[in-house]
Amino acid sequence: MPNIVHNAADKIRHVKEALRHPYSFPGGYVKAVYMMDGERLCLACILANWREIVTETRHPNSGDRGWGILGVDIYWEGPPEHCAHCNAALESEYGDPDAPEGVY
């Protein structure tokens, strides 16, 4: 689960930082953006839908379409997730611990 920030300006700042620097330092882990509806979006879809995301984050009751930002974090471990907008695969950094041995 992401590090939740309650201030809209800080949420937007964290996402802008993820867009500019998509990998964490140190480690080079890919940053994940979680939305208010619990879904994840890839960074390309964040950029493509920036206006909706900023509007919904600043005014959470403006459309209730799930575009609001919940937080930014690293998806450490688990099965692959998919972007809620374009369905791109979003892999975890350490893979799925419940996957059969030899499957990554």
C-alpha positions in Angstrom: 0.0 0.0 0.0 1.3 3.5 -0.8 2.6 6.1 1.6 -0.7 8.1 1.9 -0.4 11.9 1.8 -3.5 13.8 2.7 -2.6 17.2 1.2 -3.6 17.4 -2.5 -0.6 19.7 -3.3 1.8 17.1 -1.8 0.1 14.3 -3.7 0.5 16.1 -7.0 4.1 17.0 -6.2 4.9 13.3 -5.5 3.4 12.2 -8.8 5.3 15.0 -10.7 8.5 13.7 -9.0 7.6 10.1 -10.1 7.1 11.3 -13.7 10.4 13.2 -13.8 12.3 10.4 -11.9 10.4 7.1 -12.3 13.1 5.1 -10.5 13.9 5.4 -6.8 17.4 6.2 -5.6 19.1 4.2 -4.3 18.0 0.9 -5.8 16.5 1.9 -9.1 13.0 0.5 -8.2 10.1 1.6 -10.4 7.7 4.0 -8.6 4.0 3.0 -8.6 1.1 5.5 -8.6 -2.0 4.4 -6.7 -5.3 6.0 -7.3 -8.2 6.7 -4.9 -10.2 3.8 -6.3 -7.4 1.4 -5.4 -6.2 0.9 -8.9 -2.8 1.6 -10.4 -1.9 3.6 -13.5 1.3 3.4 -15.5 3.3 6.6 -15.8 2.3 7.0 -19.5 -1.4 7.0 -18.6 -0.7 9.4 -15.7 0.9 11.8 -18.1 -1.9 11.4 -20.8 -4.6 12.0 -18.2 -2.9 14.7 -16.2 -5.7 17.3 -16.2 -8.3 14.8 -14.9 -5.9 13.6 -12.3 -5.1 17.0 -11.0 -8.7 18.2 -11.0 -9.9 15.0 -9.2 -7.1 15.2 -6.6 -7.7 18.9 -5.9 -11.5 18.5 -5.8 -12.2 14.9 -4.8 -16.0 15.2 -5.3 -15.8 16.8 -8.7 -16.5 13.7 -10.8 -15.9 10.6 -8.6 -14.3 8.8 -11.5 -11.3 7.4 -9.6 -8.7 9.8 -11.1 -7.7 11.1 -7.7 -4.2 10.3 -6.4 -3.9 8.1 -3.3 -0.1 8.0 -3.2 3.2 7.0 -4.7 5.2 4.0 -3.6 7.1 1.0 -4.9 5.2 -2.3 -5.6 7.6 -4.6 -3.9 6.2 -8.1 -4.1 3.2 -9.8 -5.6 1.7 -11.0 -8.9 1.8 -8.6 -11.8 -0.8 -5.9 -11.7 -2.2 -4.0 -14.8 -2.7 -0.4 -15.5 -6.4 0.4 -15.0 -6.4 2.5 -18.1 -4.3 0.8 -20.8 -3.9 -2.7 -19.2 -0.1 -2.6 -19.4 1.6 -5.1 -17.1 3.1 -3.6 -14.0 5.5 -6.0 -12.5 6.5 -6.1 -8.8 10.2 -5.6 -7.9 10.7 -9.0 -6.3 8.2 -11.1 -8.1 5.3 -13.2 -6.8 6.3 -15.2 -3.7 3.3 -17.5 -4.4 4.2 -18.3 -8.0 5.2 -21.9 -8.7 9.0 -22.4 -8.5 10.8 -21.4 -11.6 8.0 -19.0 -12.8 8.9 -15.4 -12.6 
